[in-house]
Amino acid sequence: MERKQTIEVLKALADETRIGIVRKLAAEQSPVSGCDIVQSCASRMALSQPAMSHHFGKLVDAGVVVESKLGTSKQYVLNAEYLASIGVDVTKL
């Protein structure tokens, strides 16, 4: 099972946009508002909001990013502990 999870994480990280999202989240010390991070990344990467939501969904599904709901908004935080447990050092991405 662990091998399958590692493969899913690596697949999620095998995209330039998603690596950019992970780098941005790694620089933050606390959960980031979904609106803020999606809009920031979308404008910086010249992608639409739906495209960014798709990328965030892939990262959440793989366990790279943890999504939590706060009322009607979402917050995202990098799951650095999980990544470290499978050998991914986010400081080297």
C-alpha positions as CSV (number, residue, x, y, z in Angstrom):
1,M,0.0,0.0,0.0
2,E,2.8,2.4,0.8
3,R,4.3,2.0,-2.6
4,K,1.0,2.9,-4.3
5,Q,0.7,6.0,-2.1
6,T,4.3,7.0,-3.1
7,I,3.5,6.6,-6.7
8,E,0.3,8.8,-6.4
9,V,2.3,11.5,-4.7
10,L,5.0,11.4,-7.3
11,K,2.4,11.6,-10.1
12,A,0.8,14.6,-8.4
13,L,4.2,16.3,-8.2
14,A,5.1,15.5,-11.8
15,D,3.6,18.8,-13.0
16,E,5.2,22.2,-13.1
17,T,2.1,24.0,-11.9
18,R,1.6,21.6,-9.0
19,I,5.3,21.9,-8.0
20,G,4.8,25.7,-8.0
21,I,1.8,25.3,-5.7
22,V,3.7,23.1,-3.3
23,R,6.6,25.6,-3.2
24,K,4.2,28.4,-2.5
25,L,2.5,26.5,0.3
26,A,5.9,25.3,1.7
27,A,6.8,29.0,2.2
28,E,3.8,29.6,4.3
29,Q,3.8,28.9,8.0
30,S,0.0,28.5,8.5
31,P,-3.0,27.4,6.5
32,V,-3.7,29.6,3.5
33,S,-7.1,30.7,2.4
34,G,-8.3,28.9,-0.8
35,C,-9.3,32.2,-2.5
36,D,-5.9,33.8,-1.7
37,I,-3.7,30.9,-2.9
38,V,-5.8,30.0,-5.9
39,Q,-5.9,33.6,-7.2
40,S,-2.3,34.2,-6.4
41,C,-1.1,31.1,-8.2
42,A,-3.6,31.6,-11.1
43,S,-2.3,35.1,-11.8
44,R,1.3,34.2,-11.4
45,M,1.0,31.1,-13.5
46,A,-1.4,32.6,-16.0
47,L,-4.1,29.9,-15.5
48,S,-7.8,30.1,-14.9
49,Q,-9.4,29.6,-11.5
50,P,-11.0,26.3,-12.7
51,A,-7.6,25.0,-13.9
52,M,-6.0,25.9,-10.5
53,S,-8.9,24.2,-8.7
54,H,-8.1,21.1,-10.8
55,H,-4.5,21.2,-9.7
56,F,-5.3,21.7,-6.1
57,G,-7.7,18.7,-6.3
58,K,-5.0,16.5,-7.6
59,L,-2.7,17.5,-4.7
60,V,-5.4,17.0,-2.2
61,D,-6.4,13.6,-3.6
62,A,-2.7,12.5,-3.4
63,G,-2.4,13.7,0.2
64,V,0.2,16.3,-0.6
65,V,-2.1,19.1,0.5
66,V,-4.7,19.1,3.2
67,E,-7.9,20.9,2.5
68,S,-10.1,22.1,5.4
69,K,-13.4,23.9,5.2
70,L,-14.0,27.0,7.3
71,G,-17.6,28.1,6.8
72,T,-18.0,28.5,3.0
73,S,-14.3,28.9,2.3
74,K,-11.5,26.4,2.1
75,Q,-8.0,26.5,3.5
76,Y,-5.0,24.7,2.3
77,V,-1.8,23.5,4.1
78,L,1.1,21.5,2.8
79,N,1.2,18.0,4.3
80,A,5.0,18.2,4.9
81,E,5.0,15.4,7.5
82,Y,3.4,13.0,5.2
83,L,5.7,13.9,2.3
84,A,8.7,13.5,4.6
85,S,7.4,10.1,5.7
86,I,7.6,8.9,2.1
87,G,11.0,10.5,1.4
88,V,10.0,13.8,-0.3
89,D,12.0,16.8,0.9
90,V,9.9,19.8,0.0
91,T,12.9,22.1,0.5
92,K,14.5,20.5,-2.6
93,L,11.5,20.8,-4.9
